[in-house]
């Protein structure tokens, strides 16, 4: 687990180590089958896989890159901070286009397992069944990493999470936990998922009211809460920017007074709230409802 935080070269060596990733996945599958999602070894395994999925898209060997990616890979590579959480997860630019999905292998080996639907379902199962905060955060963080790129693989993962594996209820539950770091990572994952235009209505229907309820009543003072609040605002921006219906959902969930209150400052969260307000105002058919 410590070694997997050692940087790009360490991650590369560990991904190339024959049988290592397969063994980690095998162990976690056994733990879930034995109804032991809370043991320390499972936590360690998930944290390793979380770290090995960090910047996966830009660090894949050329053989994978050529066969999987049809688009440019342009994530910045300037974050060197080691660690299982926080900086080990990637957030990406909001605007993204749908791309053809890569074909999934039925029997993945090694690095191929890191983005396979089998492991995605394992992460979602641990989010739902584990009560260890580190295990939950690492599972959310791994999915966040996998949905943070610009090629087809992140979109395939996002579609699996939302539509094929019905992962939104488990992620939604994490918006209501008391552990700030878990909540922050869940919101960051939803922010990544919300960039996919084909999934926005599904996400809004299932999660938008919970996102609004997770917003504070005023500008947060804590740095973690401020970052989480900013991410919620950008997620709501993604969900409502092109959808008057979703903007109306936000209105119905009593989100507008909260967003206005949060915008009254010059913090990161306030700037994000202001961007959201500006976007909401672009729905001219809702102006009378806003004024009321």
VOPAGU-2260 file (C-alpha; in pm, 1 decimal, decimal comma):
REM VOPAGU-2260
SITE   aa  ch    i         X         Y         Z
SITE  UNK   A    0       0,0       0,0       0,0
SITE  UNK   A    1     283,4     241,1      83,5
SITE  UNK   A    2     476,7     142,9    -228,8
SITE  UNK   A    3     172,1     208,5    -448,6
SITE  UNK   A    4     187,9     572,8    -336,4
SITE  UNK   A    5     548,6     612,8    -450,2
SITE  UNK   A    6     481,0     789,7    -782,5
SITE  UNK   A    7     461,5     705,6   -1154,9
SITE  UNK   A    8     757,8     466,5   -1166,8
SITE  UNK   A    9     633,7     272,9    -863,5
SITE  UNK   A   10     284,7     245,6   -1010,3
SITE  UNK   A   11     428,3     129,1   -1344,2
SITE  UNK   A   12     637,1    -145,3   -1183,0
SITE  UNK   A   13     346,6    -267,2    -971,2
SITE  UNK   A   14     104,7    -272,0   -1266,3
SITE  UNK   A   15     358,1    -477,3   -1461,9
SITE  UNK   A   16     418,0    -725,2   -1179,0
SITE  UNK   A   17     268,7   -1052,7   -1300,3
SITE  UNK   A   18     -22,5   -1175,4   -1089,6
SITE  UNK   A   19     -21,1    -883,8    -842,0
SITE  UNK   A   20    -339,7    -706,9    -954,5
SITE  UNK   A   21    -513,7   -1040,4   -1014,9
SITE  UNK   A   22    -427,6   -1149,4    -660,4
SITE  UNK   A   23    -561,4    -828,7    -506,9
SITE  UNK   A   24    -889,4    -862,3    -699,1
SITE  UNK   A   25    -913,4   -1231,2    -606,6
SITE  UNK   A   26    -867,0   -1153,2    -237,0
SITE  UNK   A   27   -1134,4    -881,9    -234,6
SITE  UNK   A   28   -1379,9   -1107,6    -420,0
SITE  UNK   A   29   -1325,5   -1372,8    -154,8
SITE  UNK   A   30   -1374,2   -1125,1     128,0
SITE  UNK   A   31   -1705,0   -1007,3     -19,4
SITE  UNK   A   32   -1819,2   -1366,3     -78,1
SITE  UNK   A   33   -1735,2   -1448,7     286,5
SITE  UNK   A   34   -1926,6   -1137,9     404,3
SITE  UNK   A   35   -1606,4    -980,7     540,6
SITE  UNK   A   36   -1595,2    -638,9     368,3
SITE  UNK   A   37   -1453,7    -469,4     679,1
SITE  UNK   A   38   -1125,4    -652,0     736,2
SITE  UNK   A   39    -799,5    -459,4     725,0
SITE  UNK   A   40    -650,7    -664,7     440,6
SITE  UNK   A   41    -944,8    -576,7     216,0
SITE  UNK   A   42    -889,0    -209,7     297,2
SITE  UNK   A   43    -521,2    -242,8     202,9
SITE  UNK   A   44    -603,9    -421,2    -123,1
SITE  UNK   A   45    -856,8    -156,8    -226,4
SITE  UNK   A   46    -615,3     125,0    -137,8
SITE  UNK   A   47    -348,4     -34,3    -359,0
SITE  UNK   A   48    -591,1     -70,3    -650,5
SITE  UNK   A   49    -704,1     289,2    -591,9
SITE  UNK   A   50    -345,4     412,5    -621,0
SITE  UNK   A   51    -270,8     193,0    -924,3
SITE  UNK   A   52    -573,5     343,3   -1102,4
SITE  UNK   A   53    -438,4     696,9   -1050,8
SITE  UNK   A   54    -352,8     866,7   -1384,6
SITE  UNK   A   55    -408,1     527,2   -1546,6
SITE  UNK   A   56    -516,3     675,6   -1876,7
SITE  UNK   A   57    -194,7     870,1   -1939,4
SITE  UNK   A   58      37,1     605,4   -1793,5
SITE  UNK   A   59     -89,0     303,3   -1988,2
SITE  UNK   A   60     168,4     126,3   -2205,8
SITE  UNK   A   61     152,0     225,8   -2572,4
SITE  UNK   A   62      11,9    -114,9   -2671,1
SITE  UNK   A   63    -299,1     -45,7   -2463,8
SITE  UNK   A   64    -313,5     319,8   -2559,3
SITE  UNK   A   65    -316,4     240,4   -2931,3
SITE  UNK   A   66    -581,9     -28,3   -2906,4
SITE  UNK   A   67    -812,3     150,2   -2660,5
SITE  UNK   A   68    -785,3     525,6   -2707,8
SITE  UNK   A   69    -910,0     707,2   -3012,8
SITE  UNK   A   70    -888,1    1051,9   -2851,0
SITE  UNK   A   71    -608,3    1265,3   -2718,2
SITE  UNK   A   72    -497,1    1205,5   -2360,2
SITE  UNK   A   73    -437,6    1548,2   -2212,2
SITE  UNK   A   74    -472,4    1527,3   -1834,5
SITE  UNK   A   75    -214,3    1746,6   -1667,0
SITE  UNK   A   76      66,0    1554,1   -1501,8
SITE  UNK   A   77     171,6    1806,4   -1239,8
SITE  UNK   A   78      41,6    1653,0    -917,0
SITE  UNK   A   79     322,8    1465,2    -745,3
SITE  UNK   A   80     184,7    1438,1    -392,2
SITE  UNK   A   81     193,1    1077,2    -268,8
SITE  UNK   A   82     -87,5     923,8     -64,6
SITE  UNK   A   83    -380,5     689,1     -80,7
SITE  UNK   A   84    -643,9     963,9     -71,3
SITE  UNK   A   85    -714,9    1319,8    -177,5
SITE  UNK   A   86    -454,8    1406,2    -436,9
SITE  UNK   A   87    -443,5    1047,0    -554,7
SITE  UNK   A   88    -780,9    1097,7    -723,4
SITE  UNK   A   89    -835,4    1298,0   -1037,1
SITE  UNK   A   90   -1095,6    1557,5   -1128,5
SITE  UNK   A   91   -1121,0    1663,3   -1490,2
SITE  UNK   A   92   -1245,8    1940,9   -1711,9
SITE  UNK   A   93   -1623,7    1959,2   -1734,2
SITE  UNK   A   94   -1676,6    1958,9   -2108,9
SITE  UNK   A   95   -1659,1    1615,0   -2267,2
SITE  UNK   A   96   -1793,1    1444,6   -2577,1
SITE  UNK   A   97   -1935,0    1094,1   -2597,8
SITE  UNK   A   98   -1695,6     855,9   -2771,6
SITE  UNK   A   99   -1710,7     495,4   -2890,2
SITE  UNK   A  100   -1670,5     254,5   -2601,5
SITE  UNK   A  101   -1374,8      15,2   -2585,7
SITE  UNK   A  102   -1453,9    -354,1   -2611,2
SITE  UNK   A  103   -1432,5    -534,2   -2277,9
SITE  UNK   A  104   -1242,9    -861,4   -2243,5
SITE  UNK   A  105   -1432,4   -1148,1   -2082,8
SITE  UNK   A  106   -1126,2   -1271,2   -1893,1
SITE  UNK   A  107    -907,2    -970,0   -1806,3
SITE  UNK   A  108    -554,0   -1012,7   -1674,1
SITE  UNK   A  109    -329,5    -771,7   -1488,2
SITE  UNK   A  110    -370,0    -404,5   -1573,6
SITE  UNK   A  111    -678,0    -482,2   -1787,2
SITE  UNK   A  112    -863,2    -565,8   -1465,6
SITE  UNK   A  113    -828,9    -209,2   -1337,0
SITE  UNK   A  114   -1106,3     -74,7   -1561,7
SITE  UNK   A  115   -1305,9    -399,0   -1607,5
SITE  UNK   A  116   -1674,7    -409,5   -1508,6
SITE  UNK   A  117   -1599,6    -689,6   -1260,3
SITE  UNK   A  118   -1381,1    -459,7   -1050,4
SITE  UNK   A  119   -1624,3    -168,0   -1093,0
SITE  UNK   A  120   -1898,6    -386,4    -941,1
SITE  UNK   A  121   -1661,9    -487,8    -659,6
SITE  UNK   A  122   -1600,9    -120,9    -573,5
SITE  UNK   A  123   -1975,3     -51,1    -572,9
SITE  UNK   A  124   -2034,7    -354,3    -352,6
SITE  UNK   A  125   -1773,8    -234,8    -101,4
SITE  UNK   A  126   -1921,7     115,6     -99,6
SITE  UNK   A  127   -2257,6     -38,6     -10,2
SITE  UNK   A  128   -2144,8    -309,2     232,4
SITE  UNK   A  129   -1829,0    -189,1     407,1
SITE  UNK   A  130   -1845,6      33,1     713,1
SITE  UNK   A  131   -1472,9     115,8     708,1
SITE  UNK   A  132   -1429,0     476,1     598,7
SITE  UNK   A  133   -1094,0     409,5     432,4
SITE  UNK   A  134   -1239,5     120,2     230,1
SITE  UNK   A  135   -1535,8     331,6     120,7
SITE  UNK   A  136   -1315,3     627,3      32,3
SITE  UNK   A  137   -1066,3     414,5    -162,1
SITE  UNK   A  138   -1348,0     244,7    -358,5
SITE  UNK   A  139   -1505,3     581,8    -443,6
SITE  UNK   A  140   -1160,2     723,1    -523,6
SITE  UNK   A  141   -1076,2     437,3    -760,5
SITE  UNK   A  142   -1399,7     499,6    -952,4
SITE  UNK   A  143   -1321,2     870,9    -949,9
SITE  UNK   A  144    -979,3     799,5   -1103,2
SITE  UNK   A  145   -1129,8     572,4   -1369,0
SITE  UNK   A  146   -1387,8     832,7   -1474,5
SITE  UNK   A  147   -1141,9    1122,0   -1487,0
SITE  UNK   A  148    -987,2    1075,1   -1830,0
SITE  UNK   A  149   -1066,6    1204,6   -2178,4
SITE  UNK   A  150   -1075,7     882,6   -2380,7
SITE  UNK   A  151   -1344,8     617,3   -2424,8
SITE  UNK   A  152   -1248,5     410,6   -2119,2
SITE  UNK   A  153   -1367,1     669,8   -1861,3
SITE  UNK   A  154   -1701,8     688,3   -2038,9
SITE  UNK   A  155   -1733,2     311,5   -2048,9
SITE  UNK   A  156   -1670,0     306,2   -1673,2
SITE  UNK   A  157   -1921,8     587,4   -1613,7
SITE  UNK   A  158   -2187,3     406,4   -1814,5
SITE  UNK   A  159   -2122,2      84,2   -1625,9
SITE  UNK   A  160   -2151,7     263,6   -1290,0
SITE  UNK   A  161   -2475,7     445,3   -1374,1
SITE  UNK   A  162   -2664,7     219,2   -1614,2
SITE  UNK   A  163   -2528,4    -134,5   -1603,7
SITE  UNK   A  164   -2435,6    -178,2   -1236,3
SITE  UNK   A  165   -2699,1      56,2   -1087,3
SITE  UNK   A  166   -2431,9     222,4    -874,4
SITE  UNK   A  167   -2600,7     556,0    -805,4
SITE  UNK   A  168   -2797,3     445,6    -493,7
SITE  UNK   A  169   -2474,9     333,4    -321,2
SITE  UNK   A  170   -2292,1     653,7    -416,5
SITE  UNK   A  171   -2592,7     865,4    -315,6
SITE  UNK   A  172   -2587,2     712,4      34,3
SITE  UNK   A  173   -2229,8     840,4      76,7
SITE  UNK   A  174   -2355,5    1199,5      46,2
SITE  UNK   A  175   -2515,6    1158,2     388,7
SITE  UNK   A  176   -2226,1    1006,2     585,1
SITE  UNK   A  177   -2061,3    1198,8     867,3
SITE  UNK   A  178   -1705,4    1143,8     741,7
SITE  UNK   A  179   -1612,0    1457,4     537,1
SITE  UNK   A  180   -1343,4    1286,8     326,3
SITE  UNK   A  181   -1581,5    1010,1     214,5
SITE  UNK   A  182   -1848,4    1264,0     124,0
SITE  UNK   A  183   -1595,9    1477,1     -67,9
SITE  UNK   A  184   -1480,0    1179,0    -275,2
SITE  UNK   A  185   -1837,9    1072,0    -348,7
SITE  UNK   A  186   -1918,6    1421,8    -475,6
SITE  UNK   A  187   -1602,1    1430,0    -688,9
SITE  UNK   A  188   -1703,9    1097,2    -846,4
SITE  UNK   A  189   -2053,3    1232,0    -920,8
SITE  UNK   A  190   -1895,3    1541,2   -1073,6
SITE  UNK   A  191   -1697,7    1320,2   -1312,3
SITE  UNK   A  192   -2005,9    1110,8   -1395,9
SITE  UNK   A  193   -2214,0    1423,1   -1459,1
SITE  UNK   A  194   -1989,1    1529,6   -1748,9
SITE  UNK   A  195   -2134,1    1248,3   -1959,4
SITE  UNK   A  196   -2432,5    1406,4   -2135,5
SITE  UNK   A  197   -2604,4    1071,6   -2193,9
SITE  UNK   A  198   -2610,8    1003,5   -1818,0
SITE  UNK   A  199   -2711,6    1347,5   -1690,1
SITE  UNK   A  200   -3086,5    1288,0   -1673,4
SITE  UNK   A  201   -3039,7     956,3   -1489,8
SITE  UNK   A  202   -2808,2    1123,4   -1238,4
SITE  UNK   A  203   -3037,8    1423,5   -1191,2
SITE  UNK   A  204   -3340,8    1202,8   -1133,5
SITE  UNK   A  205   -3167,3     986,5    -873,4
SITE  UNK   A  206   -2919,1    1216,8    -703,2
SITE  UNK   A  207   -2999,8    1586,4    -759,5
SITE  UNK   A  208   -3219,5    1629,2    -447,3
SITE  UNK   A  209   -2949,0    1462,2    -236,1
SITE  UNK   A  210   -2683,7    1694,1    -379,0
SITE  UNK   A  211   -2898,6    1993,7    -285,3
SITE  UNK   A  212   -2955,2    1858,3      66,8
SITE  UNK   A  213   -2576,3    1814,5     103,6
SITE  UNK   A  214   -2522,4    2185,7      35,9
SITE  UNK   A  215   -2463,6    2396,7     349,1
SITE  UNK   A  216   -2691,6    2688,8     430,9
SITE  UNK   A  217   -2408,8    2940,9     397,4
SITE  UNK   A  218   -2043,7    2974,0     292,2
SITE  UNK   A  219   -1851,3    2690,6     463,3
SITE  UNK   A  220   -1545,0    2774,7     671,4
SITE  UNK   A  221   -1372,8    2433,5     669,5
SITE  UNK   A  222   -1142,7    2370,6     370,7
SITE  UNK   A  223   -1273,0    2017,2     305,7
SITE  UNK   A  224   -1635,7    2131,6     327,5
SITE  UNK   A  225   -1557,8    2426,9     100,1
SITE  UNK   A  226   -1406,1    2195,7    -161,8
SITE  UNK   A  227   -1702,6    1957,0    -136,1
SITE  UNK   A  228   -1947,7    2246,2    -171,1
SITE  UNK   A  229   -1766,8    2373,0    -482,1
SITE  UNK   A  230   -1778,5    2023,5    -635,1
SITE  UNK   A  231   -2152,2    1996,3    -564,4
SITE  UNK   A  232   -2210,4    2330,4    -737,1
SITE  UNK   A  233   -2011,2    2224,2   -1043,8
SITE  UNK   A  234   -2197,6    1892,1   -1053,4
SITE  UNK   A  235   -2530,3    2076,8   -1040,8
SITE  UNK   A  236   -2396,8    2307,3   -1313,5
SITE  UNK   A  237   -2328,4    2003,9   -1536,2
SITE  UNK   A  238   -2673,5    1858,5   -1468,6
SITE  UNK   A  239   -2869,4    2180,8   -1526,1
SITE  UNK   A  240   -2668,6    2368,0   -1789,9
SITE  UNK   A  241   -2849,9    2210,2   -2087,6
SITE  UNK   A  242   -3169,2    2100,0   -1913,7
SITE  UNK   A  243   -3446,9    2332,3   -1806,1
SITE  UNK   A  244   -3618,8    2026,6   -1653,5
SITE  UNK   A  245   -3319,4    1955,5   -1428,4
SITE  UNK   A  246   -3296,9    2324,0   -1333,8
SITE  UNK   A  247   -3660,8    2301,6   -1227,9
SITE  UNK   A  248   -3574,4    1996,6   -1017,3
SITE  UNK   A  249   -3310,5    2204,9    -837,4
SITE  UNK   A  250   -3570,2    2475,5    -780,9
SITE  UNK   A  251   -3819,8    2221,6    -645,9
SITE  UNK   A  252   -3558,0    2085,2    -405,2
SITE  UNK   A  253   -3524,5    2437,5    -256,0
SITE  UNK   A  254   -3169,9    2467,0    -385,4
SITE  UNK   A  255   -3180,8    2827,2    -502,6
SITE  UNK   A  256   -3169,8    3000,4    -159,3
SITE  UNK   A  257   -2873,3    2781,7     -59,6
SITE  UNK   A  258   -2682,6    2855,4    -380,7
SITE  UNK   A  259   -2747,3    3230,4    -344,7
SITE  UNK   A  260   -2627,1    3224,7      17,3
SITE  UNK   A  261   -2311,6    3030,7     -74,3
SITE  UNK   A  262   -2233,9    3276,6    -357,2
SITE  UNK   A  263   -2207,2    3570,3    -114,2
SITE  UNK   A  264   -1830,6    3553,7     -67,2
SITE  UNK   A  265   -1504,4    3517,0    -255,0
SITE  UNK   A  266   -1423,4    3156,9    -163,0
SITE  UNK   A  267   -1380,4    2862,2    -400,8
SITE  UNK   A  268   -1732,6    2747,1    -311,5
SITE  UNK   A  269   -1875,3    3096,3    -367,0
SITE  UNK   A  270   -1723,8    3124,8    -711,6
SITE  UNK   A  271   -1865,4    2782,5    -805,6
SITE  UNK   A  272   -2208,4    2887,5    -676,1
SITE  UNK   A  273   -2190,2    3204,8    -884,2
SITE  UNK   A  274   -2112,4    3004,2   -1198,9
SITE  UNK   A  275   -2413,8    2784,6   -1123,1
SITE  UNK   A  276   -2640,3    3086,9   -1068,9
SITE  UNK   A  277   -2529,1    3243,2   -1396,8
SITE  UNK   A  278   -2607,1    2916,6   -1577,7
SITE  UNK   A  279   -2946,5    2878,3   -1408,4
SITE  UNK   A  280   -3044,1    3229,7   -1521,1
SITE  UNK   A  281   -2987,6    3125,7   -1884,4
SITE  UNK   A  282   -3311,7    2921,5   -1863,6
SITE  UNK   A  283   -3538,8    3213,9   -1947,6
SITE  UNK   A  284   -3853,9    3003,7   -1909,5
SITE  UNK   A  285   -3778,8    2976,8   -1538,0
SITE  UNK   A  286   -3727,1    3349,2   -1465,8
SITE  UNK   A  287   -4074,8    3398,6   -1314,5
SITE  UNK   A  288   -4027,0    3091,4   -1094,2
SITE  UNK   A  289   -3685,2    3220,2    -983,2
SITE  UNK   A  290   -3829,7    3558,8    -893,0
SITE  UNK   A  291   -4104,1    3399,4    -682,8
